């Protein structure tokens, strides 16, 4: 079956259209429903807030294969268009940028599994990219990104440190509107079921579930789970990454200045370092940031060896995690390198400013 994970989204739209939405949150009833609908067993569960149903409801009237094509085609078109446009002024040609975006491991993972990373990756990347330039657009993106709350833990810290009050106001308004509208359209009981049934079961999956999904998580916590370590040791393994991501975010935005492309890339890396629950299909947010960083360093031949290794490792990361739990190593090493590069850039700017003032 094409796009195995897409089964979740399509089935949710079917349950909503048939007036059987509560089934979505009752795990055993839901899996029975999947078996009856597709003629095979699935170990899927619903983990999204009811506001996410707005994204999948439009495909309810389409047959499965056509719905899958529309879902992936629309998401990929939005992702490629917005990502290419946001780095349009870089040294890379439009053809090169589109080829790299379409052939990136993160893109392939999303298409193969039928996942939603084109949506979440676009929202996350554009929100970070346009925070200072287009605060309303950034606020809309961050507000919509509440459909996947684990990606947003560091965003309020960044916005508060940079005093982006307009973005905060717009994001809060969009998030609140999504909450109210989803309650009115899908029923307030859907939110009760989400917190009472979906969230506890998802926690059970994170703590005790096994299988392929652990190989799709570039986090230290997932690495501990793959080693079959106790949950508390997995969390202890994750803690240094979380603290490091928090500290780097504060350092980046307490007095933001210097290289914008490197800053955006480092913050996005911090987003995926901070949470123990992140997946490779959401790393679509990194791909345009990687291309933007690469392009600001001019032609590929002019990158230093460390810059080249950083770019290639981050670009391939969504695929590499299937082979080995190297996600934490790549994220930490890339973060350290970018931190040192940005710090050097800031020191140079401060030195130049001092010389100008004393001249």
N, C-alpha and C positions, 0 to 999 in steps of 0.2 A: 504494500500500500504506500503510495507516494506521500511523503511528508507525515511521518508517524505522529509527531507532536502536534501537527495541525488538526488531528482528530479531536483534541481538546477544544479548540476554538470552534470548529464546525459543529461539534456536538452541543456546545453551549448555545450556539445560535438556534439549533433545532429545538432544544428544550425550551428556550424562551418563546419561540414562535408557537410551540404546541401548548404553552401555558403550564409546563411542568418544570419550571425553573428550580423549585426546591430540591429536585432530584440531583441537581448539579453539586450540591453541598453535602449530600449523604453518600459517603464514599462507597458503601456496598451496593446501594440502589443505583448509583451512577455507573459502577463497573458492570452491573447486570444490564443496564441500559446499553452500554457500549457493546457488550457481547451480543445482545439481541439485534443491534443496529448494523454491526459490521460482521457478525458471524465468527468472531474470534475474541480471545481474551486479551484485555489490556490492563496494565498495572498503572494506569494514569490516574491523576486526581486533579481537582480544580484548586488553584492556589491564588487566584487573582481577586482583587476587590470588585464589587459589582460595577463600579465605574468602567471597568475594562470591557464590559458587555457592549458599550457603545461602539467599540472598535470592531466587534465580531458580528453584531446584529445584522449589518447590511448583507452578509453572505448567506443569510438564512434561506432565501428563496432559490439558491443555486444548487445544482447537483454537486457532489463532493469534488470531482476532478476539476470542474470549471471553477468552483469556489477556491480550490487550491491555487489554480493558475492566476485567478484574479487577485487573491491575497498576496501571493509572492510577487506577481508582476507589478501591482500597485506599490507595494512596499519598496521594492527594488528601484522603481522609477523615481519615487520620492527621495529615497536615500541617495541615489547616484546624482540626481539633479541638484539637490541642495548641497551635497558634499562637494561636487565639482564646482558649483557656483561660489562656494565660500572660499575656495582656494584658486579662484580664476586668475588672480593677479600673480601667481607664482610662476617660476621659470619653466615648469612642466607644461607640455602641450596638452590641449583638451583630450586628444586621443589617448595619450599616455595616462592621464589621470583616470579616464573612464575605464581603460583596460585594467589598471591596477585595482580600481574599486571593484570591478566585476569579477576579477580573478582572485581577489584576496581570500585567504582561508576563512575569514569571518563571513564573507558573502557566501562561499560554498557551503559552510556549515548551516547557515540559515535556510538556504534553498533545499538542502538535502533533508533536513528535519522539519521543514515547514514552520520554522519558529518566527518570533516577532521582533528579532533584533534589528531589522530595518527601521521599525517604528521607534523602538526605545533608543537605539543608537543615534538615530537622527535627532530625536528630542534632546538627548543628553549633549551631543556634540554642538548642536546649534545654540542650546542654552548657554553653554560655556563660551562658545565663540562670540556670541553677540551680547553678552552681559553688559559691557560698557558702551558698545556701539548702538545697539537697538534694544534697550531695556524692556520694551513692551513685548517684542518678539521672544526675548529670552524668558520673560515671565510666563508667557503662554506655554512655551516648551516645558519649563520646569513644573508648571501647574498640571499639564497633561502627563508628565512623567510620574506623577503620583500613582499611576496604574501599576508601577513597579517600584514600590517605596524603598527597597533595599539599595537602590542606586542613588538615593537622594540624601543620605545621611550627612555628607560633607557640604552639600550645596548651601544650606542656611548659614553655615559658618563662613563660607566664602562670600556670600552676599552681605552678611553683617560686617565683616572685616573691611569690605570695599564700599560700604555704605550705599548699596544699590537699592534705595528705598522704593523706587518705582518698580523695579523688578520684583521685589518682595511683595509689594501691594498687588501687582498683576497676578503673580503666581498664586498668592493666597486666594484671590478672587476666583481664579480658574479652578483651583482645587476644591474650594467650597461649592462652586457651581456644579462641578462634576458630582460631588457628594449629594447635593440636594436633588439634582436632576435624576441621578440614578435611583435615588430613593423613591421619587415620584413615578418614574417610568417602570422600574423593575421591582418596586415594592420595598418597603423598609425592612421587611422580614429577611430580604436577601442580605442586608448588612448584618443583621443579627446572626443569620446562618454562617456568614463569612467568618465572624469573630468566634462564634461558638463551635463551629464544625471544621471549616476549611483551615483556619490558622493553626489550631491544635494538631490536626492531622499532618499538615505540612511540617510542623516542628518535629513530629514523630519521624517523618520521612528524612529530614535533615540529620536527625540524631541516629537513626537506626536503619534507614534505607540503604540499599546497595545497588550495584549495577553500573550501567553506562554513565549515568548522570554524574557520578563522582569523578569520572575521567574528563568531564566537560567543565570542571570548576578549577580556575587557576589560583586557588587559595590554599594557604597553609592548613586551614581546617580540613579541607577535602583531602590533602595529602596525609594528614593523620588518620582520617577515616579509611583511606585506602590501605594504610598499615594496620588497620583493625585495632587502633589504640582506643582507650577509654575516652568518653566524650570530654572529660575535664582536661585531659592531656591535649586533645585536638584544639580545644579553646585556648589553652596555654600556648600552643604553637602559633595560633592565629594572633594572639595578643600583641607581640612585637610589631607585626605588620600593621595592625590597626593603630597602635600608638605612633608608629613612624609616619603613617599617612596623615594622621591628625596634626602632628608636629610640623610636617612639611607644608600642609595647607595653611596653618597659622603663619609660618615663615614666609610663604609665597605672597600672602595677601595682607599681612599686617602693614607692610609698606611696599605695595606692588609697584614694580618698575623693572625695566630691562626687557629681555627678549620675550615677546608675546607668544610666538610659536612654541618655544620651549616651555613657557609657563602653562599654556593650555594643555600641552601634552603631559607635563608632569602632574597637573591637577587631575586629569582624566585617569592617569595611572593610579593616583592616590584613591580615587573613587573605587577602583577595583581591588586595591590593597586593603581598604578599610573594612569592608564587609566580608564575613566568612561565606556568604551565600551569593556568589556571582558565577555567571556562566560565560562560556566562550562565545556564544552567539550574541551576547550584548557587547562584545569587544568591537563590534562594528563602529562604535563611537571613537575608537582609537585610530582606525584606518585613515580617515581624512586628516586627523591631527598629525599622524606620522608623515603623510605626504606633504602637509604644510610645513612641518619642521624640516623635512628633507629638502624641499624646494627652496627654503630660505638659506640653505647652505650651498646654493647654486647647483652646479652639475654634480652627478653622483661621484665622479672621479675626484672632486675636491673635498669630499668628506674625509675626516680623519678615520683611522681604523676603528676607534672606539665608537664614533658616531655611526659608522657603517654597520657595525655589529649590533648596536642598539636599535637602529631602524629595522634591520632584517629580522632580529629576534622578536621584536614587538609585532611586526607584520605577520610573521609565521606563527605566533603564539596560539591563536585559536585552533590550529591544527596540531601543533606540537604536544598540547596537553593530552591528546588521545594516546600518544606513544609513551609518555612518561610524565610524572608530576613535577614538571619544570616550571610551572607558572609562577610560584613564589620567587624562585631564583631570578627569573627574567624580569619580573616586576620590580623587585628590590634593586637588582643591579642597574636597571634602567633609571630608576628613581634616584639612586646615588649619583650616577653619572650626570643626569640633568640638573640635580641640585648643585653639583660642583660647577657645571657650566654656567648656570644662571648666577651663582654667587660670584664667579669670575667676571661675568658681564657687568654685574652691579658694582663690583670693585673698580672696574675700568671706568664706568660712568661717573662714579663718585670721585675718582682721581682726576678725571678730565674736568669735572665741575670745580674742583678745588683749584686746579691750575688756572682755569678761566677767571675765577674770582680773585686770585692773587696777582693776575697779570696786570 
